[in-house]
Amino acid sequence: IPPGTAEQMYDSLQKLASLDDATLVFCGHEYTQSNAKFAASIDANNSDLKKRCEEINSLRSSGMPTIPTTIGLEKATNPFLRSGDAAILKNLGVDGSNAVEAFAAIRTAKDNF
């Protein structure tokens, strides 16, 4: 899993997840819409994600950016910050996995999306 191991990537994201929910997140690229499509494919029953997908699609269809976002919103909608969620793990067929294994499964699913 480039650019590091699954454990390194998981640990890095856990540091971000530990920030206050109101912390603004500014990513360097506008990948939010494609990332949301992936997230919805493995977390289809997440009501926060459904709402976020609608918001993203509306913003992008108007030519508007979807960023910044917040750590709190990312924790509610980003599967890489929800690697312990039972529904996501079940959808990926890895329920019962530890956090790093689950994260790796999400990363692999994203790579193959």
C-alpha positions, 0 to 999 in steps of 0.5 A: 500500500504506497506510500507506506504500510497499512499500519503507517497509513492507519496511524497517520489517519488516527492522528488526524482523527484525534483532532477536534471535530471542528478542525478544518481540513484542506486537501490538495486536490478535488477528489471528494466526489469520486471518494464519496462514490467509493465510500457509498459503495461500501457504506451505503446505509450511512445517512451522514454519507448520503447527505454528504454525497448529495451536498458534494454533487450539488456543489460540483454541478455548480462548479463549486469546491467541496473543501474545506471540510471538517474532521467531524464530517470526515469521521462521519463519512470517510471510510478510512476514518471508519475502519472499525465500523461493523457494516463496512467490514461486513460489506468488505467481507472482513468482519472480525479483522483488527483495525489495521487489517480492516484499513488495508481492506478498505485501501485495497477496495479503493484501489480496485474501485 
